[in-house]
Amino acid sequence: MSARPATGCVIGWCVIVTVILGCNGATGFELDDAISILKLGREIVKEIMFTWNALAPDKTSELDGVELPLLRGKERKVIERIGEVTRQLDRLRLEQQAMTASMINSLMRDLPQLMRLEYRLEKLADYMSQIDIADLQLKRYIKGGYDNATEQGKWRLEQHTLENFATWVVSHHPSSIRGLMDRIHYLFVPQKFRQAEERSPLLGSGLFAHILDIMQESRANMCNLQQSPQQLLYNLYNTVAITELKGYAMMQFSWMLLRLYNKGNFTVESELMRERYQERTIQKVAALKEAMKTAESDMWRCDPRQHSKGETYVDLTQLLQGHIQNEVDMNSESTCRENCGYYSYTKSYGCYQNQYCAKQQRCNGKLIDCRYIDSDMWVCQADSQSDRRYNWIEYENGRILGKKSSCNRGTTKVDSWWRWLFWHCSYCFCLCDEQGPKSDRYFNLREVKADVANNKVVTGLRFVKKNRVIHLQIQEAGLLPRGGINMTSVQWRPVDDYRISDSDVYNGKDYHTLSWEQRAIDLDDLVAPEGSVLTGVRFRRVGTHLNLEIMVTPLNFTAGTLDKPHQKSIWHGNDNTDASLVEPRKRLYISHPDVPTLTNEGSVVDSRSDQFLLFTHSDIDADAAQTTVPFLDAQPVAPEPPTLLAGAGIYHKGRPGYGGFIGPKVVTYDFTSHLNAVFPVTEDYVN
């Protein structure tokens, strides 16, 4: 390949301007991920190889008339170009700064038990900040070097200033840019990816592998990171790669500047540094890919520090609720011939002689699983606006249902009685399954899809309740080349605004109604086929179960477009049931669950894919069976920064003795197959 002609660019950091801005004013590359950074690195290597070739004595004409050593008149052009580059790098630094600080702080906060990891992360932050400080100093030289009082501007800095700066950048001192990049590299690359002469037992395993080991040991803390473990490793590489690219460009500029100042030839030094940069990039990418292959790609949310109804969680109400009913009202003959246990499935037939039944809210639905506890009791009824029927119940035998405290409405004495000396008309404690204005028990069944016609994908999920219906809301964003996300387009797509009472809304089609017979929800992890991304979600009914499906669409990764989404998108789910003959779906049991928000300990994931769970009532003794559990985690499950998703799921988290939460999870896209550190052959650009 022949050397390309110069197009007005002056040597120095113009090689980076050519890549980022384009010497002819073309639009530059977006540095949004590791794939983009690797591509930019390859382009910089190409341009630097061309520039050094142009510096040969017989090709100085290609430098637009620049003579060696560099003249003061041409120095201005070099500095102006450096200024353009530093402004671009500053933009890049600002984009990465918040994510970098958050990522490192999160790791150090959530994994404090391993001092060695904390020490290495602190060293990494220190090395990267020193490179940023050097870059800042260079920007100050550029900004303050000119006297702008005159039209042409007079260069005020002495040659010695830039010469001294360039000498320090490429020096062998440990604190130089060269030394800092050495230190960063050895933090990340394990022994097996290093050259034989570089291996040392003192260097230990690479930071990617170290972080992965800790994340696998401390999985419960990973939900604080706002990223999947795999995404965290990928984004950490992005940040480090940008820093190294900045340092590499700074060193190449320094060699060129020293050559132009007639301090030496430095061609060999530049070539060795280029080879070293390429070698290190290849090693780091290899270490990253190995770590990413075994890193988990799912993301879920920890419990918040403080629960807030409607914000951090939403709940179902009065699905199955404890209710006091006398036997005489649970049969059509108004008899007391049986016992409470006889009435496993019945209803309220009336209110005999307007006794206690006339003083409480009636159960207009089914009465289920009745039991006898004691004949007489004191009942503290809840406020009429509450979702509860009772605050607590105290029986004469001393048993208390719920948490006894003061009773605003005053307690009511409730006594069973005898009829004709033979029949005991006992008060039973039953479960009431009643639809009504206080019972929120509905799940949306409509499809929830990203705007695929405008090249948008799903980037997050959360549960919301609207008009008493539970919806799985999606966050969507525009897709960019090489798996990038258009950050300005990220938004939560509004959920459908309908009511179950609307004339054109139907049970079983638009929404699903939970009941004693139909209250199961399937717990699954659903992942798209390789090369596809998440573009939609929906609930469906499989038998009596509520079951999640995801819509996945093939992706043209390079172009950043969905491949014929209206033709090739498919719905993917797990059709397995608990009645299957081979590997039936298994139930996850919740034992004696109290109200989930009452625990002082954070929830842990206790479910696995291919299970199901039944919505039920809270524990009879702990809460008088007044609350429907589990709750639904309403926190956004959206990686930060937004990224491609390859799947989603429904899971349960909790603590023994509490109802816990059902929450959505997301599966981040695996970029491993797209990470390729391939650089140009030197001879193609030198000869």
C-alpha positions in Angstrom: 0.0 0.0 0.0 1.5 3.3 -1.0 1.7 6.2 1.5 -1.2 8.5 1.4 -0.6 12.1 0.4 -0.7 14.8 3.0 -3.8 17.0 3.0 -2.7 20.0 4.9 -2.2 18.3 8.3 0.9 19.2 10.2 2.8 16.4 12.0 2.3 16.0 15.7 -1.1 15.2 17.1 -2.6 15.9 13.7 -2.6 12.1 13.4 -5.3 12.0 16.0 -7.1 14.9 14.6 -7.2 13.0 11.3 -9.0 10.1 13.1 -11.3 12.1 15.4 -12.1 15.1 13.3 -10.8 14.3 9.9 -8.2 16.6 8.2 -10.9 17.5 5.6 -13.5 18.2 8.2 -15.1 14.8 8.1 -17.1 13.5 11.0 -15.0 11.6 13.5 -15.5 8.3 15.3 -17.7 8.0 18.3 -15.7 6.7 21.2 -18.6 4.9 22.9 -17.3 1.4 23.6 -14.4 -1.0 23.5 -15.1 -1.9 19.8 -14.9 1.8 18.9 -11.8 2.3 20.9 -10.0 -0.6 19.3 -11.0 0.7 15.9 -9.7 4.1 16.8 -6.5 2.6 18.1 -5.9 0.9 14.8 -6.5 4.1 12.9 -4.1 6.1 15.1 -1.4 3.4 14.5 -2.0 3.8 10.7 -1.7 7.5 10.8 1.4 7.6 13.0 3.1 5.0 10.7 2.3 7.2 7.7 3.6 10.3 9.5 6.9 8.8 10.5 7.3 7.6 6.9 6.7 11.2 5.7 9.4 12.4 8.0 12.0 10.5 6.0 14.6 12.9 4.4 13.4 12.1 0.9 9.7 12.7 1.7 9.8 16.0 3.6 7.8 17.6 0.7 4.8 15.6 1.9 4.7 17.7 5.1 3.3 20.7 3.3 6.6 22.6 3.2 7.7 22.0 6.8 11.5 22.0 7.2 13.4 20.4 10.0 14.0 21.5 12.7 10.5 22.9 13.3 10.3 26.6 12.6 8.5 29.0 15.0 6.0 29.8 12.3 5.0 26.2 11.9 5.0 25.6 15.7 1.7 27.5 15.8 0.1 25.0 13.5 1.2 22.1 15.6 -0.1 23.7 18.8 -3.4 24.6 17.2 -3.8 20.9 16.1 -2.9 19.8 19.6 -5.6 22.1 20.9 -8.2 20.5 18.7 -7.3 17.1 19.8 -7.2 17.9 23.5 -10.7 19.4 23.3 -11.9 16.1 21.8 -10.1 14.1 24.5 -11.6 16.4 27.1 -15.1 15.7 25.8 -14.3 12.0 26.0 -12.9 12.3 29.5 -16.1 14.0 30.7 -18.2 11.3 29.2 -16.2 8.6 31.0 -15.4 10.4 34.3 -18.7 9.9 36.1 -19.0 6.3 35.1 -15.4 5.6 36.0 -15.7 7.1 39.5 -19.0 5.4 40.2 -17.7 2.0 39.0 -14.5 2.1 41.1 -16.3 3.5 44.1 -19.0 0.8 43.9 -16.4 -2.0 43.6 -14.5 -0.7 46.7 -17.7 -0.2 48.7 -19.4 -3.5 47.9 -16.3 -5.7 48.1 -14.4 -4.3 51.1 -13.5 -7.7 52.5 -10.5 -8.1 50.1 -7.8 -5.6 50.9 -5.8 -6.6 47.9 -8.5 -5.7 45.4 -9.2 -2.4 47.1 -5.5 -1.6 47.0 -5.2 -2.4 43.3 -8.3 -0.4 42.4 -6.9 2.6 44.3 -3.6 2.3 42.4 -5.5 2.1 39.1 -7.5 5.3 40.0 -4.2 7.0 40.9 -2.4 6.0 37.7 -5.3 7.1 35.5 -5.7 10.4 37.3 -2.0 11.2 36.8 -2.4 10.7 33.1 -5.4 13.0 33.2 -3.3 15.6 35.1 -0.6 15.5 32.4 -3.3 15.9 29.7 -4.7 18.9 31.6 -1.2 20.4 31.8 -0.8 20.1 28.1 -4.2 21.8 27.6 -3.1 24.7 29.8 0.1 25.1 27.7 -2.0 25.2 24.6 -4.6 27.6 26.0 -2.1 30.0 27.6 0.7 29.8 25.0 -0.7 32.4 22.7 -1.0 36.1 23.1 -4.4 36.7 21.5 -4.1 40.5 21.5 -2.7 40.4 18.0 -4.5 38.9 15.0 -1.9 36.3 14.3 -1.2 35.6 17.9 2.3 35.4 19.3 3.6 32.2 20.8 4.7 33.1 24.4 6.0 29.8 25.6 9.7 29.0 25.3 10.8 26.0 23.3 12.3 24.6 26.4 8.9 24.3 28.1 7.4 22.0 25.5 10.7 20.2 25.0 11.0 19.5 28.7 7.4 18.3 28.8 7.9 16.0 25.9 11.1 14.6 27.4 9.3 13.8 30.7 6.4 12.1 28.9 8.6 9.5 27.2 11.2 9.2 30.0 12.0 6.0 31.9 10.9 7.5 35.2 8.2 5.5 36.9 6.0 8.6 37.1 6.2 9.5 33.4 3.4 8.7 31.0 5.4 5.7 29.8 5.9 4.5 33.4 2.2 5.0 34.3 1.1 3.0 31.2 3.4 0.2 32.2 1.9 0.1 35.7 -1.7 0.1 34.4 -0.9 -2.7 31.9 0.6 -5.0 34.6 -2.5 -4.5 36.8 -4.7 -6.1 34.2 -2.8 -8.8 32.3 -2.3 -12.2 34.0 0.8 -14.3 33.7 -0.3 -16.5 30.8 -1.0 -13.6 28.5 2.4 -11.9 29.1 5.6 -12.5 27.2 7.9 -15.0 28.9 10.4 -12.3 29.9 7.7 -10.3 31.6 6.3 -13.0 33.8 6.8 -12.7 37.6 5.1 -14.3 40.5 5.1 -10.9 42.2 2.7 -9.4 39.6 -0.2 -11.9 40.4 -3.4 -12.4 38.5 -4.8 -9.8 36.3 -7.4 -7.3 37.6 -10.1 -8.6 35.3 -9.7 -12.1 36.7 -9.4 -10.8 40.3 -12.6 -8.7 40.1 -14.4 -11.7 38.5 -13.4 -14.0 41.4 -14.6 -11.6 44.0 -17.9 -11.0 42.2 -18.5 -14.7 42.0 -17.8 -15.0 45.8 -19.9 -12.0 46.7 -22.8 -12.4 44.3 -25.3 -10.9 46.7 -23.6 -7.5 46.5 -23.5 -7.4 42.7 -27.0 -5.9 42.5 -25.6 -2.6 43.8 -23.4 -2.0 40.8 -26.1 -1.0 38.3 -24.4 -3.3 35.8 -24.1 -7.0 35.2 -20.7 -8.4 36.1 -19.9 -8.9 32.4 -20.9 -5.4 31.5 -18.8 -4.0 34.4 -15.7 -5.8 33.1 -16.4 -4.5 29.6 -16.9 -0.9 30.7 -13.9 -1.0 32.9 -11.8 -2.0 29.9 -13.4 0.9 27.9 -12.2 3.4 30.5 -8.7 2.0 30.7 -8.4 1.7 26.9 -9.3 5.4 26.5 -6.7 6.4 29.1 -4.1 4.3 27.4 -5.0 5.6 24.0 -4.6 9.1 25.3 -1.2 8.3 26.8 -0.1 6.6 23.6 -1.0 9.6 21.5 0.8 11.9 24.0 4.0 9.8 23.8 3.9 9.7 20.0 3.5 13.5 19.8 6.4 13.9 22.2 8.7 11.7 20.1 7.8 13.7 17.0 8.2 17.1 18.8 11.6 16.1 20.1 12.6 15.1 16.5 11.4 18.4 15.1 13.4 20.1 17.8 16.4 18.3 16.4 17.0 16.2 19.6 17.4 13.0 17.7 15.7 10.7 15.1 13.5 8.6 17.4 12.1 6.5 14.6 13.1 3.3 16.2 11.7 4.4 19.6 8.4 5.3 18.0 8.2 2.0 16.2 9.0 0.0 19.4 6.4 2.0 21.3 3.8 1.3 18.5 4.7 -2.5 18.7 4.4 -2.3 22.5 1.0 -0.6 22.3 -0.3 -3.2 19.9 1.0 -6.0 22.0 -0.5 -4.7 25.2 -3.8 -4.1 23.6 -3.9 -7.7 22.3 -3.0 -9.0 25.7 -5.5 -6.9 27.6 -8.3 -7.9 25.1 -7.4 -11.5 25.6 -7.6 -11.2 29.4 -10.9 -9.3 29.1 -12.5 -11.9 26.8 -11.5 -14.8 29.1 -13.0 -13.0 32.1 -16.2 -12.1 30.2 -16.8 -15.7 29.1 -17.4 -16.8 32.7 -18.9 -13.6 34.1 -22.6 -13.5 34.7 -24.6 -11.3 32.4 -27.8 -10.8 34.4 -28.6 -7.7 36.4 -31.2 -7.3 39.2 -31.7 -4.8 42.0 -30.9 -5.0 45.7 -33.5 -3.8 48.2 -33.5 0.0 48.6 -32.3 1.5 51.8 -35.9 2.6 52.5 -39.0 1.0 51.0 -41.6 3.4 49.5 -44.9 2.1 48.3 -45.5 3.0 44.7 -41.9 4.0 44.2 -39.6 1.1 45.2 -42.4 -1.5 45.3 -46.0 -2.1 44.3 -48.3 -4.7 45.8 -51.4 -6.8 45.1 -54.2 -6.3 47.6 -56.9 -8.5 49.1 -56.2 -11.5 46.9 -56.4 -14.0 49.8 -57.2 -12.2 53.1 -57.9 -13.5 56.6 -61.6 -13.2 57.4 -63.7 -14.2 60.5 -66.9 -16.0 59.7 -69.3 -18.0 61.8 -70.2 -21.5 60.6 -73.9 -20.6 60.6 -73.3 -18.2 57.7 -71.2 -20.7 55.6 -74.0 -23.0 54.5 -77.4 -22.5 52.9 -79.3 -24.2 55.7 -77.8 -21.9 58.5 -76.8 -24.9 60.5 -73.9 -25.6 62.9 -73.6 -29.3 62.4 -70.0 -29.4 61.1 -66.7 -27.9 62.2 -64.6 -25.1 60.7 -62.2 -27.5 58.9 -65.2 -28.9 56.9 -65.5 -25.6 55.0 -62.5 -25.7 52.7 -64.3 -24.0 49.8 -67.6 -22.1 50.4 -69.1 -18.6 50.6 -71.0 -16.4 52.9 -74.7 -17.1 52.6 -76.0 -14.4 54.9 -75.7 -12.7 58.3 -77.5 -14.7 61.0 -79.4 -12.4 63.4 -77.1 -9.5 62.5 -74.4 -10.6 64.9 -70.7 -9.8 64.4 -71.1 -10.3 60.7 -73.1 -7.1 60.5 -70.3 -5.1 62.1 -67.5 -6.0 59.7 -66.9 -5.9 55.9 -68.6 -8.9 54.3 -66.7 -11.4 52.1 -68.6 -11.4 48.8 -66.3 -13.9 47.1 -65.1 -17.4 48.1 -64.3 -18.5 51.6 -61.3 -20.9 51.6 -59.4 -23.1 53.9 -61.3 -22.3 57.1 -59.9 -23.3 60.5 -60.9 -23.2 64.2 -58.6 -21.3 66.5 -60.7 -20.6 69.6 -64.3 -19.8 70.5 -64.0 -16.2 71.7 -61.8 -13.3 70.7 -61.2 -9.5 70.8 -61.0 -8.0 67.3 -59.3 -4.8 66.3 -60.7 -3.8 63.0 -58.6 -1.7 60.5 -59.6 1.8 59.3 -62.4 1.7 56.7 -60.0 3.2 54.1 -57.3 0.5 54.7 -56.7 -2.5 52.5 -56.8 -4.6 55.7 -59.8 -6.0 57.5 -58.1 -6.3 60.9 -55.1 -4.9 62.6 -55.0 -7.7 65.0 -57.0 -10.5 66.7 -56.5 -11.8 70.3 -58.1 -15.1 71.3 -59.1 -16.0 74.8 -56.5 -18.8 74.8 -53.8 -16.2 74.4 -53.0 -16.6 70.7 -52.6 -13.3 68.9 -52.9 -12.9 65.1 -51.0 -9.8 63.9 -49.0 -7.3 65.9 -51.0 -6.1 68.9 -50.9 -2.4 69.6 -53.4 0.4 70.3 -56.7 0.1 68.5 -58.0 3.4 67.0 -61.5 2.0 66.4 -61.6 0.1 69.7 -61.8 -3.6 70.1 -64.9 -5.7 69.6 -65.6 -8.8 71.7 -66.7 -11.7 69.5 -68.1 -14.9 71.1 -69.2 -18.2 69.6 -72.4 -19.7 70.9 -74.3 -23.0 71.4 -77.5 -23.9 69.6 -79.9 -26.3 71.4 -77.1 -27.6 73.5 -75.9 -29.9 70.8 -74.4 -27.6 68.1 -71.6 -25.2 68.6 -71.8 -22.3 66.2 -68.1 -21.5 66.0 -66.3 -18.5 64.6 -63.9 -19.7 62.0 -60.8 -18.0 60.5 -61.0 -18.3 56.7 -59.3 -16.8 53.6 -61.5 -14.5 51.6 -61.0 -14.5 47.8 -63.1 -11.5 46.7 -62.8 -9.2 43.6 -63.8 -5.7 44.4 -62.7 -2.0 44.4 -60.1 -2.7 47.1 -58.6 -5.8 45.4 -55.7 -5.0 43.0 -55.1 -8.4 41.4 -54.6 -7.7 37.6 -51.6 -8.2 35.3 -51.4 -6.6 31.8 -51.3 -9.2 29.0 -50.8 -6.7 26.1 -47.5 -6.7 24.2 -45.0 -4.1 25.2 -42.5 -3.5 22.4 -39.8 -1.0 21.6 -40.3 1.3 18.6 -38.4 -1.2 16.3 -39.6 0.7 13.2 -37.3 3.5 14.3 -34.5 1.2 15.2 -35.1 1.2 19.0 -34.4 -1.6 21.5 -35.2 -2.4 25.1 -32.6 -1.1 27.6 -34.5 -1.6 30.9 -37.6 -2.9 32.8 -39.6 -2.1 35.8 -43.0 -3.0 37.4 -45.5 -0.2 37.6 -49.2 -0.2 38.8 -51.6 1.9 36.8 -55.4 1.9 37.2 -55.0 -1.2 39.6 -53.2 -3.2 36.8 -49.6 -4.3 37.1 -47.6 -3.5 34.0 -44.0 -4.5 33.0 -42.8 -1.2 31.6 -39.8 -1.0 29.2 -37.1 1.6 28.8 -36.2 2.0 25.1 -33.4 3.7 23.2 -32.0 4.2 19.7 -29.4 1.8 18.4 -26.0 3.0 17.1 -23.3 1.2 15.1 -21.1 -1.4 16.9 -23.7 -2.0 19.6 -23.8 1.6 20.8 -26.8 3.3 22.4 -28.0 6.8 21.6 -28.0 8.3 25.1 -30.2 11.2 24.1 -33.0 8.8 23.1 -33.2 6.8 26.3 -36.8 7.0 27.7 -39.4 5.0 29.6 -42.2 4.0 27.2 -45.6 4.9 28.7 -47.8 2.0 29.7 -51.2 1.5 28.2 -53.8 3.6 30.0 -56.8 1.4 30.3 -59.2 0.3 33.1 -60.6 -3.2 33.6 -64.1 -1.6 33.5 -63.6 -0.2 30.0 -66.1 -1.6 27.5 -63.4 -2.7 25.0 -61.1 -4.3 27.6 -61.4 -8.0 28.3 -60.2 -10.4 30.9 -57.9 -13.1 29.5 -57.0 -10.9 26.5 -56.0 -7.5 27.8 -55.3 -8.5 31.4 -55.1 -11.5 33.7 -57.1 -11.8 36.9 -55.5 -13.6 39.8 -57.7 -15.9 42.0 -57.3 -18.8 44.4 -57.2 -21.1 41.3 -55.0 -18.9 39.1 -52.3 -17.2 41.1 -49.1 -18.8 39.9 -46.3 -16.8 38.3 -43.5 -18.6 36.5 -39.9 -17.7 37.3 -37.6 -17.9 34.2 -34.4 -16.5 32.7 -35.0 -16.0 29.0 -32.0 -15.3 26.6 -32.1 -14.4 23.0 -30.4 -16.5 20.3 -26.8 -15.3 19.5 -26.9 -12.2 17.4 -30.3 -11.0 18.6 -31.3 -8.4 21.1 -34.3 -7.7 23.4 -37.0 -5.6 21.7 -40.2 -6.4 23.7 -41.8 -8.3 26.6 -45.2 -9.6 27.5 -47.1 -11.8 29.9 -49.2 -14.7 28.7 -51.3 -17.4 30.4 -50.0 -20.9 30.3 -52.6 -23.0 31.9 -53.3 -21.3 35.3 -49.8 -19.7 35.3 -48.7 -16.2 34.4 -45.7 -16.6 32.1 -43.2 -14.2 30.7 -42.2 -14.0 27.0 -39.6 -11.8 25.4 -39.4 -10.5 21.8 -36.0 -10.8 20.2 -34.8 -9.3 16.9 -31.6 -10.1 14.9 -29.0 -7.3 15.0 -26.6 -6.0 12.3 -23.9 -5.2 14.8 -21.6 -3.2 12.5 -24.3 -1.1 11.0 -26.2 -0.7 14.2 -29.6 -1.6 12.8 -32.3 -4.2 13.5 -32.6 -6.8 10.7 -36.1 -6.6 9.3 -37.7 -6.4 12.7 -41.3 -6.7 11.5 -40.4 -10.0 9.7 -37.7 -11.6 11.8 -38.7 -10.7 15.3 -39.9 -13.7 17.3 -41.4 -14.3 20.8 -39.4 -16.6 23.0 -40.5 -18.2 26.3 -40.3 -21.3 28.4 -43.4 -23.4 27.8 -42.6 -26.0 30.5 -45.2 -26.6 33.2 -45.5 -28.3 36.5 -47.5 -31.0 34.8 -44.7 -31.9 32.3 -43.7 -35.6 32.2 -40.0 -34.8 31.8 -38.4 -32.3 34.2 -41.6 -30.6 35.4 -41.5 -27.0 36.6 -41.0 -26.9 40.4 -42.7 -24.8 42.9 -40.8 -22.3 45.1 -42.4 -22.4 48.6 -42.5 -19.4 50.9 -42.9 -20.5 54.5 -44.8 -18.4 57.1 -44.2 -15.1 55.2 -44.5 -11.8 57.1 -44.8 -8.4 55.3 -41.6 -8.1 53.1 -40.8 -4.5 54.1 -40.5 -5.3 57.8 -37.2 -7.2 57.5 -34.0 -5.3 58.4 -31.9 -7.5 56.2 -31.5 -7.2 52.4 -33.2 -9.8 50.3 -31.2 -12.4 48.5 -32.2 -14.3 45.3 -33.6 -17.6 46.3 -35.2 -18.8 43.0 -33.9 -20.3 39.8 -35.1 -20.5 36.3 -37.9 -23.1 35.6 -39.7 -22.6 38.9 -43.0 -21.1 39.8 -44.4 -19.3 42.8 -48.0 -18.8 44.2 -49.1 -15.4 45.3 -50.5 -16.0 48.8 -51.4 -14.3 52.1 -49.0 -13.2 54.8 -48.5 -15.4 57.8 -51.6 -15.9 60.0 -49.8 -15.4 63.3 -47.5 -12.6 62.2 -50.0 -10.5 60.2 -53.5 -12.1 60.5 -53.2 -13.0 56.8 -54.0 -9.5 55.8 -51.3 -8.8 53.2 -50.8 -10.4 49.7 -47.3 -11.5 49.2 -44.8 -11.4 47.6 -44.6 -7.7 46.7 -43.4 -6.6 43.3 -40.0 -4.7 43.1 -40.7 -1.5 41.2 -37.1 -0.2 41.1 -35.8 0.3 37.5 -33.7 -2.6 36.3 -31.8 -0.6 33.7 -28.0 -0.8 33.4 -26.1 2.4 33.8 -24.8 3.4 31.3 -27.5 2.0 29.0 -26.5 -1.0 26.9 -27.8 -3.7 24.6 -29.8 -6.4 26.3 -30.0 -10.0 25.2 -32.7 -11.2 27.5 -34.9 -10.8 30.6 -36.4 -12.8 33.4 -38.6 -12.9 36.5 -37.2 -14.0 39.8 -37.9 -14.0 43.5 -35.8 -12.6 46.3 -36.4 -12.6 50.0 -35.4 -13.7 53.5 -36.7 -16.6 55.6 -39.9 -15.6 57.4 -40.8 -12.8 54.9 -42.8 -12.7 51.7 -40.0 -11.2 49.6 -40.3 -9.6 46.2 -40.8 -10.7 42.7 -38.7 -8.6 40.3 -37.6 -8.3 36.7 -34.0 -9.0 35.7 -32.2 -8.2 32.5 -29.4 -10.0 30.6 -26.8 -7.8 29.1 -25.5 -8.4 25.6 -22.3 -10.3 25.3 -19.8 -8.3 23.3 -17.0 -10.9 23.5 -17.3 -12.1 19.9 -16.8 -8.5 18.6 -13.6 -7.8 20.6 -10.8 -8.2 18.1 -7.5 -6.4 18.5 -6.1 -6.6 14.9 -3.6 -4.0 13.8 -2.1 -3.1 10.3 1.1 -4.7 9.0 3.9 -2.2 9.4 5.3 -2.7 5.9 2.1 -1.7 4.3 2.5 1.8 5.5 6.3 2.2 5.7 7.2 1.0 2.2 
